Amino acid sequence: MRTPAVPAARRPAEPAPEPSRTRGHRHWSLLLVVVLPAVAIGLLGHHRRWVGDDALIYTRAVRQILAGNGPVLNLGERAESSTGTLWQWLVALGGLLTSADPALVAVALGLVTTVAGWLLAGDAARRLFPGRARLLPVGALVLLPVPAVWDYATSGLETGLATCWLAACWWLLVRAYRSTSPSYAQLLCTAVVFGLGPLVRPDLALVTGVFLVVGYALLRPRPRRALGLGAAALALPLAYEIFRAGYYGVLVPLPGLTKEASQAVWLRGLAYAWNFVGPYHLWTPALLLLALLPLARKAAASRRALLLAAAPVVSGLLCLVYVVRVGGDFMHARMLLPGLFLVLLPLWALPLSRRVAATAGGLGVWACCCLLLWRAPAESAHFQVYDQHLGYQRITGVRHPTEQRDHRVAGNPYDAQVRRAAAGGRPTLVIETGFNRSYRLLPLSERFGAPVAGTRVMLGHGGLVVPLDGLAVDPQGLSYPLAAHVERTRIGKAGHDKRLPEAWIIADYTDPGTALPPGVDASAVAAARRALSCGPLAELQDSVRAPLTFDRFLRNLTGSWQRTSFRFPADPHEAEAALCPRR
């Protein structure tokens, strides 16, 4: 059958031949805005490749997944130690496909996703100004000279994935903005990607919310279609949240509980922000970019253009404020990078003009100083913020500590204690009482079915040393539900405010009647044992250690809200008085 001819009036017009000048602009933009920044961040990130202790928390969970034990840190205890859910499963997939060291997989994926994010950011800038003029990479020039950006292109953490996801959201929004009639499939894909924020990192739910609202305001889909797109955006995060609540018994990963992410610690957060802004004199590019405000007002003359630019800027500012509010982090600059990246996306590249060229020139001078002269201190005494990359080079003695074996430093006393305990033939609990200095060894209760359990404040290294069938116990609560739910009693190093007293660990991991070594308060251990059997604390223990039957899943799910908010006193005597009814 012959295909009917399309009437002449309906035939799409043939595209006019592209002028050589426009082609030149496009080639210029492709090279200067898309290719060169991405190549530069790839080379700099590779030059600074590494993994730190927090990345080893991910790799232990990944090793448990690949061993068929599920997304846990320890056998027999359902605890979510990975803040970046999607990152954990992405590294697990990479390990499954390659059989490589999960730390190396995380380094490679971090670098690939970072470069992909920069490519998407550059291409989004080209789509904003399609063939109109030569573009200068103004926003990219602010990020590229900052050493912290290079460090977290790898590190084994989810920062690279966050960069890629943020850039993908912006690219999809710009694409929909430029499309005269985006297809439903295109909008569906956009909605699904927007919805991934909570799975990349829980705090990136802020970005998901802003982009969904702006996307709706820009595109104005019909109500029925809008409901479908909203359902598509929420489907994956909602499904995983139901799984999380039923499997782990709480609504957020344990690091969110132990860091008390719902509480405000403004003073420490401001100190953390200054630890980033001060060393690199970041107020300089901020003032230079203010000179572009008249151009921004002109470019955003329409309501739609203003809405488009508002998505990354508003969500970026919200992310920055949130990080400051919760007290920042102990890793220099890491938590502020996604917010800064978002704010700079609308300015990633701008059409060449005198004002833009002058601003780019000023940024170039600042960038040279940043590259050659300015560095953050290795350690900030105020609230303890560290250059983790430099720190782990010193700890391991390796320039590029990218493998798990790099972190098993020869002669480490904790490693030796755990090895001896595991080879002793009797289940043993190793409690580190002084960092790399002193230890208590007690009989580990046989009900755990583990050859050895060890406590260490460096959970990543502890999880690397303790075998997968052993128990890596974190007294600070990043993977130990009991420690995560203890009340915060001090404000110190971010993420390390809590420290579960050893009386609780002894009561939890040893049998009643166990002989206690000198220096251990027997009354505190007895009070902790009783408190562990009372009320919500007993229910907390059951939620993560009882066999996962369908009934247990439902009880976990329905009680997840109360369990998430539950806290108990760190002092065993106070906890016993508060939780256990008097007889």
N, C-alpha and C positions, 0 to 999 in steps of 0.2 A: 504494500500500500504506500502510495506517495504521501509524503508529509505535506500538508497544505501550506501554501505560501503565506508568509506573514505580510499583511498589508503594509504598504510603504510607510503609512503614517505611524505604524506601531513599531517599525524596525528601530532598534537602538541606533543612535547616531554613531557613526564611525569616529573614534577618538582622533582629534586633530594631531598632526605630527608634533612631537614635543620639541620646543626650541632647544638649541644646544646650550643656551644659558641656563635654562631650567634644569637640564640634565646635569650640567656642571654643579649647580647648587645641590642637587640630590646626591651626587657623588661626594661632594665636600661634606655634606651632613652625615652621610653614611660612614665616612672615614673618621671624621673628627668627633662626632657626637655618639656614634654607636660602637664602632670597632675599637678605636684607640683607648677610650676609657675602660672598656671591658678587658682588653688585652693587658692594660696597665694594672688593673686590680688583680687580674689572674696571676701576673708575674710577681707582684708584690705579696699577694697572699701565699703563693708557693714559696717565696723566699722566707716567709715567716711561719711556715707550717709547723703545727704542734698539736698536742692534746694535753689537757690538764686533768686534775683530779676529778672535777665534776663530769668530765666526759667519760671517765671510767665507771661512773655510776650508770650511765647509759649502756656501756659495753657489757657490764655484768647482766643487766636486764635482757639485753640482746642475746647474750650467750644462753641465758635460761630459756628464752623463746626458741632458739635454734636447737636446744637440747630436748625440747618438747615439754618443758615444765610450765609454760605459760608466761604472761607478762608480769613477773614478780622478781624481786631481788633475792629472796630466800625461799626454799621449799617449805611448804607448810604454813606460810604466812602471806596472805594476799595484800600486798602493799604496793602502791603506785609511786615509785621513786622518780619516774621520768616526767619532768614538767612538759616537755614537748612530745605529745602523744604521737603525732604524725612522724616526727623525726625518729623516734624509737622504732616504729614499724618500717620506716624507709631504710634505716641502717640494717635492720633485721633482714629485709628483702635483699639488700646488697650483699650481706654476709651469706645468705642462702644461695645466691646466684654465683658468687665468686669463691666461697669457702675461705676468704681472706680474713685476717685479723680485723675484728669489728672497729678497732681504733683507726686502722688505715682506711677502711671503708668510710668512716665518718669524716676523715680528713678529705678524701677525694670528693665525697658528696658535698661537703661544705664548700669546697672550692668551685665545683661545677655549678651549684645553685647560686653562689654569689655572682659568678660571671654571668649566668643566665639572667639574674636580676638586673645587672647593669646593662645587658643587651636590651632587655625589655624596656628599661627606663629610657634608654637612648632612642629606641624605635618609637616609643610613645611621644617623645619630644618631636620627632620628625613628623608624626601624624598630626600633632597640634598645629604645625606650620608647614603644610604640604607644598613643597616646591616654591614657596614665596620668596625665600631669601636664604643666604648662607647663615648657618647657625653657629653660635659659640657655646661650648659646654660650660656654662656658668655654674650651675648647681653641682655638676660633677667635679668641678675644680675645687669646691669647698671640701668635699669628702676625700678626694684622692690623696692629699698630702698628709692626712692624719694617721699616724702609726696604729692607733687603736683599730681603725677600719681594716688595716691589713691583718692584724692579729686575729680578728674574729671572722675573717674569711675562711679560717679553718677552726682550730681549737677543739674540734670534736663535738661542739654544741650546736644548737639549732639556729644560730644567728644567720647563717647562709640561707637556710630554708626560709626564714622570716623575710630576708631581703628579696628572695625570689618571689615569694607570695605577695608581698606588698607591691612589687613592681608589676606583677601579673594583674593584680586588681586594678592598678592605675592604667595599664595598657588596655585592658578590656573595657574600662570605663571610657577612655579616650576613643577607642574604636567604635563603641556604641554611640558616642556623642557625634562622631564624624559620619556615621552611617545615616543615610536618609530614611531607611526603613529596615532596621535590623530584624533578622529572622527570629522566630521563636526558639529555634535550636541554639542560635547565638546567645540569646538572652538567658536561656536555660543554663548554658555552660558558664556564663558570667555569674549567674546567681549561685551556682554550686561552688565556684571558686571563691566568691565573696564569703560564703558560709564557712570556709575552712579555718578562719581565724582562730577560734577557740582550740582547734586541734593542733595548730602550729605552736601557739602559746596561749594559755587561758586569758592573759591580759589583752591579747589582740582581738578579743571579742569587741572591744571598743571600736576597732577599725572596721570590723564586719558590720556593726550597727550603723556607723556613719556612711559607709559606702552603699549599703542597702537603701538608706533613706535618700541619699543624693541620687542614686540610680533611679529610684522611683520618681523623684521630683523632675529629673531630666527627661525620662522617657514616657512617663504618664501612661503606663499600660492600663488596659481595661480592668475593672475590678476582679473579674474571674481569672484573667491571666496573671494579675498581680498576686493573687492568692496562691496560684500554682507556682510562681517563681519564688515566693516567700517560703512555701513548703519545701521546694527544692534546695533552697539555701540552708534551711534549718534541719533537713533530714539527717545528714551525716553527724553533725555535732550533737543533735538530740538523741540519735540512736546510740552514740558512744557514751553520752551522759547517762542513759538508762543502764548500759552495760557497766559503767564505772560505779554507779550507785549500788547496783546489785552485786557486783563482783568484789569491789573494795569496801563497800559500805559507807562511803563518804562522797561528797559532791565535787571535790577538787583533788588534785594530786597532793601527796603528803608534803612536798616542799611548800605549797601554798599555805598549809596549816602551820607548819613549823615556823615559817616566816611571818605569820599573822598578816597576810596580804590585805585583810580588810581594815586594819588599824593604821592610823596616821602617825608617822614619825618625821615631821617636817624638817626638824633641825638636821638630823642625819642625812635626809634626802638633799637638802640644800648643800651640805658639805660634799656630798657625792657629786652633785652637778658641778660645783666649783672645781672639784678635782679633775673634771673633764674640760671645762671652759677655760680655766686659768692657765694650765701649762701650754696650751696651743693658741692662746690669745684669740679665742673664737669670737670675741666681740668685734674683732676687726672685720671678718667677712660679713658679720651681721650688719654692721654699719655701712659697709660697701653695698650690700644688697638693698638697703633702704633707699639708695639713690635710684633704684629701678622702680620704685613705687609709682611714679607718674606713668611709666610704660605699662605697669601692671593694671592700673586703673583704665588706661586706654584699651588694653587687650581684653579686659573683662567688662567692656561697656555693656554687653548684653547680660541678661539675667542668667541665661543658660551657661555662658562662659564663667560667670562668677560662681555658680553652683558647682561647675566642674572643678575649678581650682580649690573650692572649699573642701572637697572630699579629703584629699591628702593633707591639706594644711590643718584643718580642724582635728582630724583624727591623729595627726602627728603631735599637735599641741596637747591633746588629751592624753596621749601616751607619755609624753614628757612630764606632764603634771602628775600623772598617776605614779610614775617611778619616783618622783621627788616625794610625793605624799607618803608612800609606803616605806620610805627610808633608803631608797637606792639599793646598792649591791656592794659586795666587797671586791668585785672585779672591776678594775678601772674601765669606765666608759661603756661597758658592754650593754647594759640595759637602756642606755640613752641612744644608742645607734639607730634602732628602728624608727624612733620618733623623729630624729634629725633627718634620716633618709626620706621619710614621708614629707616633711615640710619642704624639702628641696626638690621634690619631684616636679612641681609646676615650673620650677626655674632651672630644670636640668640643662636645657639648652634654649637660647633665645636668639631671635633674628639679629643679625649684625647691624649695629648702628653706632654712632659716636658714643652715646652714653653707655651702651652695652660693652663696647670695646674698651672704654676707659675703666669700667668696673672690672672687666676681665683682666686688664692690666694690673690693677690694684690687687686683685686676687692672686695673680701670678707672683707678685712680690711677696705677699703673705705666704703663699705656698712654698716659695724657696726658703723662707725663714723656718717654716714648719718642717720642711724636709731636712734641713741642714743644722738647725740650731736648737729647736725646742723639743723636749721630751718630758713626759710625765715622770714623777718620782717613782722609784721602785716600790716604795711603801709610804703611805701617808699615816702618820701616827694618830691623826684625828679621825676617829671612827674606823680606822683600819681599812683602807682601800689599797689594793695591791696591783702591780703590773704582773699579772699571772704568767704571761708568756716568759718574761725574764726570770720569774721565780722558778718555774719548772725547768728552764735551762740549767739553772744553778743546782736545783735539787737532784736532777738526773745526771748532770754532767754531759748531756747530749745536746748538740746544737739544735737538732730537729727531733724532739721526743714525740714521734708519731705512732709508735707501737706500744702495746701493753707491756712488753718486756722491758722497754726503756724505763718504766716506772718501778720495776722490781730492782731497786738499787742493791747491789751486793753489800752484804753485811748489815742490812737493816735489821735492828733488834726485834721489831714486831714480827717481821717475816720469819725470823728464826724461831721465835716463841710459838707461832702458829704451826710451823712445820713440825717442831718437836711434839707439840700437843696432838696433832693429827696422826703422827706416827706412833704415839704411845700406846694405842690399843684400847684406851678407855676414853669415852666422851669427856671433853674438857672445855671449860669456859675460861677464856683468856681475857682479863679485864686490864686494859692499859690505864694505869692511874697517873702516870707522868709521861708526857709525850716522848717516846723513844728512850725512856729511862727506867720506869718501874712497872711491874705487872703483878696481878693476883691470878692464881690458877685455882679453880674450884671444879668439882665434879659436875659436869653438865647432865641435866635430867635426861634419862633415856627416852622419855616420852616424845622428844623431838626427832629421834632417829637420825641424829647428825653426829659425825665424828668429832667436830670441833665447832665452837662458836667464839668469835672474837669481837671486842668493842674497840673502836678507833674513831677519833674525831675526823680523820680524813677517810670518808666513806669510800671514795673511789679506790684508793690504795687498799683499804681494808677488804673491799669486795674482790680485788684482784688477787690478794694473798689467800683469802679463805676459799677453799674449793667450793664448787657449785652445790655439793650436797652438804656443805657446812652452812653456818649462819653468820653473816656479816651484820653486826649489830651497831646501829648508829645512835649514840646517846643524845645526838642533837635533833633527831626526829625526821631526817630527810627520807628515811625508809623504814623507820620503826614506829608503828602507830602509837604505842604507849608514850614515847618521848614527844611525838608530834602534838599530842593532846594535853600536854602539861602546860600550866600557866606560864606565861612569860614574866620573869621577875626582874629583868634588867634590859637596858638598851645599850648594846655594844656593837660588835662586828655584825654587819647585816647578814641575816640568815643563820647566825650562830648565837642568837640571844638565849636559846634554851639549852639546858644541859641536864639530862635526867640523872639524879643522884644514883650512885652505884647500888644503894640498898634496893632500889626498884629492880635493877637488872639481876641482882643476886636472887631476889624473891621470885622473879619471873622465870629464870633459866635454871634454877637448882631445885632440888626436892626439899620439902620440909625436913628438918633435922640435920641438914648438911652442916658439918663443922665449919665454922667461920674463921678466917684468918685474923690475926691481930690487926687492930685498927678499924675493923668493921663494927658498926653499931648494931648489936643483935636486936635491940628493941625496935630500931628503925626497919630492919628486915622483916621482923614479925608483923609490924604495922602495915608494911607494904604487902605482905602475903595476904593479910586479911582484907585490905582495901581492894586487891585484885579480884577477890571473890564476891564483891558487893556491887549491887545496883548497876549504874551505867558503865562502870569500869569493867565489870564482868561481861556485860553485853558487848562492849568494844572489843574485848579479847575474842569472844565467840564470833563476832562478825568477820574477823580476818583469819581465825584458826580453825573454826568448826568446818567439817566437810561441807562442800558447796552443793547442797541439795537444792531442789526447786523451792522448798519451803524457806531454806536459809537465804536464797537469792531474794525472795519476796520480802522477808523480814529486813534484809539489808536495804532493799530499795525503799520500803516505806519508812524506815527509821533513819535514812541517810541525812535528812535535814537536821534532826536533833543531834545525831552523832557528829556531824560536821562542826556544830557549834559547841559541843561538849568540851570543857576544860576541867582539870582537877589540880589541886595544890601540889607543888613539887615536894613539899615536906610530907613524908609518909604518915606521920602522926596526924597532921592536919587533914590529909586525905582520908584516913581511916575515920576520923571524927565526922567529916562531912558526908561520907558516902555510906558508911555502915551503920545501921540502926543499933541503938543501945539495947542491950538485953536486960 
